[in-house]
Amino acid sequence: MSTLLSVSQLASQRAGRTLFADLRFAVKSGDLLHIEGVNGAGKSTLLRALVGLVELQEGTVEFFPEQNELAENWRAHVLFMGHKAAVKTELTAIENVELLAELGGVSNVDTWDLLETVGLIGLEDLPAGQLSAGQQRRIALTRLWFSEAPLWILDEPFTALDTFGIELLHTKFAQHIAGGGAIILTSHQPLSWQGAQFKRIRITGADDAGF
């Protein structure tokens, strides 16, 4: 199994407080890595640091260290989704999906099929601002269905989802992992996967973090 991400000696601080230090881990094809920790411990900071959105005090992050061609343009092969649903509230549900596909460089997306998959048929012409938080989250998560990135980095993807949305996401994760992809995520949902290399790292917001 190929290594998609290698992390060594990561350290980050906020307002003089150590969030994590000497953090080391690797993510391989088929892995699901759950970043655990209480609110404010630094879980989101870690994910943002991995993709270069937060400066690290120390450490190295290597994407696709065994595949030079992918490593040279790693951003094209990594899907990052923050904890907020990235939707335009003034656009309709279907317009948001079309925009997400355009921003992702995808031109052959069947937006109606995607909306049906995530349970939003009948709401396609409503402005996203009139939809519930869970429905907005489902719009944002349609990116997972047209992304070809092997590595997904997702911050609290289950937030605001109902039972249908959670089960839908579990199924999509299982498909991605079975296809050789890998996922790093934060979540307050209990996670367990069959057939996946399931790993946990707990961020304590102190001077240690561990598996």
C-alpha positions as CSV (number, residue, x, y, z in Angstrom):
1,M,0.0,0.0,0.0
2,S,1.3,3.4,-1.0
3,T,1.9,6.2,1.5
4,L,-0.3,9.2,0.8
5,L,0.9,11.3,3.7
6,S,3.9,11.3,6.0
7,V,4.0,13.6,9.0
8,S,7.1,14.1,11.2
9,Q,7.7,16.1,14.4
10,L,4.8,18.5,14.0
11,A,4.3,21.2,16.6
12,S,1.8,24.0,16.8
13,Q,1.0,26.7,19.4
14,R,-1.9,29.1,20.0
15,A,-1.5,32.1,22.3
16,G,1.5,30.6,23.8
17,R,-0.2,27.3,24.5
18,T,1.1,24.1,22.9
19,L,-1.6,22.3,20.9
20,F,0.5,19.4,19.8
21,A,4.2,18.6,19.7
22,D,6.4,15.9,18.1
23,L,3.4,14.6,16.3
24,R,4.3,11.8,13.9
25,F,2.1,9.6,11.7
26,A,1.6,8.2,8.2
27,V,-1.5,7.6,6.1
28,K,-1.6,4.8,3.6
29,S,-4.1,3.7,0.9
30,G,-7.1,2.2,2.7
31,D,-6.5,4.1,6.0
32,L,-9.1,6.0,7.9
33,L,-7.5,8.2,10.5
34,H,-9.8,9.7,13.2
35,I,-8.4,12.8,14.9
36,E,-9.9,13.0,18.4
37,G,-9.9,15.6,21.1
38,V,-12.1,18.0,23.1
39,N,-13.2,21.3,21.6
40,G,-10.3,23.7,21.4
41,A,-7.7,21.0,21.6
42,G,-6.3,21.7,18.1
43,K,-8.0,19.2,15.9
44,S,-9.0,21.8,13.2
45,T,-5.6,23.5,13.5
46,L,-3.9,20.2,12.7
47,L,-6.0,19.6,9.6
48,R,-5.5,23.1,8.4
49,A,-1.8,22.9,9.1
50,L,-1.5,19.7,7.0
51,V,-2.8,21.6,3.9
52,G,-0.7,24.7,4.6
53,L,-3.5,27.0,5.9
54,V,-1.9,27.3,9.4
55,E,1.8,27.9,10.0
56,L,3.6,25.2,12.0
57,Q,6.3,25.9,14.6
58,E,8.1,22.7,13.7
59,G,7.9,19.6,11.6
60,T,7.4,18.4,8.0
61,V,4.4,17.3,6.0
62,E,5.0,15.2,2.9
63,F,2.2,14.3,0.5
64,F,2.7,11.2,-1.7
65,P,6.3,10.8,-0.7
66,E,6.6,7.6,-2.9
67,Q,5.0,9.2,-6.0
68,N,6.9,12.2,-7.3
69,E,4.4,13.0,-10.0
70,L,1.6,13.4,-7.5
71,A,3.8,15.1,-4.9
72,E,4.8,17.9,-7.3
73,N,1.1,18.9,-7.5
74,W,-0.3,17.5,-4.3
75,R,-3.1,20.0,-4.0
76,A,-4.8,18.5,-7.1
77,H,-4.9,15.1,-5.4
78,V,-6.0,16.2,-1.9
79,L,-9.6,17.2,-1.0
80,F,-9.8,19.4,2.0
81,M,-13.2,20.4,3.5
82,G,-13.4,22.7,6.5
83,H,-16.0,22.5,9.3
84,K,-18.3,25.1,7.7
85,A,-20.6,24.1,4.9
86,A,-19.1,25.9,1.9
87,V,-22.3,27.0,0.2
88,K,-23.5,30.3,-1.2
89,T,-26.7,31.1,0.7
90,E,-28.0,33.2,-2.2
91,L,-27.7,30.5,-4.7
92,T,-30.1,27.6,-5.1
93,A,-29.1,24.0,-4.1
94,I,-28.5,23.0,-7.7
95,E,-26.6,26.2,-8.5
96,N,-24.3,25.5,-5.5
97,V,-23.6,22.0,-6.8
98,E,-22.8,23.3,-10.2
99,L,-20.5,25.9,-8.7
100,L,-18.7,23.3,-6.5
101,A,-18.2,21.2,-9.6
102,E,-16.8,24.1,-11.6
103,L,-14.4,25.1,-8.8
104,G,-13.3,21.5,-8.7
105,G,-12.5,21.5,-12.4
106,V,-15.2,18.9,-13.2
107,S,-17.4,19.5,-16.2
108,N,-19.4,16.2,-16.5
109,V,-21.3,16.1,-13.2
110,D,-24.9,15.0,-13.3
111,T,-26.2,17.6,-10.7
112,W,-29.7,16.1,-10.6
113,D,-28.3,12.7,-9.9
114,L,-26.1,14.1,-7.1
115,L,-29.0,15.9,-5.6
116,E,-31.1,12.7,-5.6
117,T,-28.2,10.8,-4.0
118,V,-28.0,13.2,-1.1
119,G,-31.8,13.5,-0.7
120,L,-32.4,17.0,-1.9
121,I,-34.7,16.5,-4.9
122,G,-37.6,18.8,-4.5
123,L,-35.4,21.4,-2.9
124,E,-33.2,22.1,-5.9
125,D,-34.6,25.5,-6.7
126,L,-34.6,26.9,-3.1
127,P,-31.9,29.3,-2.1
128,A,-29.5,27.5,0.2
129,G,-30.1,30.1,2.9
130,Q,-33.7,28.7,3.2
131,L,-32.4,25.2,3.8
132,S,-31.6,23.6,7.2
133,A,-28.0,23.3,8.3
134,G,-28.0,19.6,7.6
135,Q,-29.3,20.2,4.1
136,Q,-26.6,22.8,3.5
137,R,-24.0,20.3,4.7
138,R,-25.3,17.7,2.2
139,I,-24.9,20.2,-0.6
140,A,-21.3,20.8,0.4
141,L,-20.7,17.1,0.7
142,T,-21.6,16.5,-2.9
143,R,-17.9,17.3,-3.6
144,L,-17.1,13.8,-2.3
145,W,-19.1,12.2,-5.2
146,F,-17.2,14.0,-8.0
147,S,-13.8,14.2,-6.4
148,E,-11.0,12.1,-7.8
149,A,-8.6,12.9,-5.0
150,P,-7.2,9.8,-3.3
151,L,-6.8,11.6,0.0
152,W,-9.7,13.3,1.8
153,I,-9.1,15.6,4.8
154,L,-12.4,16.5,6.4
155,D,-13.2,18.6,9.4
156,E,-16.3,17.5,11.3
157,P,-18.1,16.2,8.1
158,F,-21.0,14.7,10.1
159,T,-22.0,18.1,11.7
160,A,-25.7,18.8,11.5
161,L,-26.5,15.6,9.5
162,D,-29.5,13.5,10.3
163,T,-29.5,9.7,10.4
164,F,-30.0,9.6,6.6
165,G,-27.0,11.9,6.0
166,I,-24.8,10.0,8.5
167,E,-25.5,6.7,6.9
168,L,-25.0,8.2,3.4
169,L,-21.6,9.5,4.5
170,H,-20.6,6.2,6.1
171,T,-21.4,4.4,2.8
172,K,-19.4,6.9,0.7
173,F,-16.4,6.6,3.1
174,A,-16.5,2.9,2.8
175,Q,-16.5,3.1,-1.0
176,H,-13.6,5.5,-1.1
177,I,-11.5,3.4,1.2
178,A,-12.3,0.2,-0.7
179,G,-11.1,1.9,-3.8
180,G,-7.7,2.6,-2.3
181,G,-8.3,6.1,-1.1
182,A,-7.7,7.3,2.5
183,I,-9.5,9.7,4.8
184,I,-8.4,11.9,7.7
185,L,-11.2,13.4,9.7
186,T,-12.3,14.9,12.9
187,S,-15.7,13.8,14.3
188,H,-17.7,13.5,17.5
189,Q,-19.5,10.5,15.9
190,P,-18.3,7.1,17.0
191,L,-16.4,5.5,14.1
192,S,-15.6,1.9,13.4
193,W,-14.9,0.4,10.0
194,Q,-14.6,-3.1,8.7
195,G,-12.0,-3.7,6.0
196,A,-10.2,-0.4,6.8
197,Q,-7.0,0.3,8.5
198,F,-8.7,2.4,11.3
199,K,-6.4,4.6,13.3
200,R,-6.9,7.2,16.0
201,I,-4.8,10.1,17.2
202,R,-5.9,12.1,20.2
203,I,-4.9,15.7,20.4
204,T,-4.9,16.8,24.0
205,G,-4.1,20.5,23.6
206,A,-1.0,19.9,25.8
207,D,2.5,18.8,25.1
208,D,1.6,15.3,24.0
209,A,-0.6,13.6,21.4
210,G,-0.8,9.9,20.8
211,F,-2.4,7.0,19.0
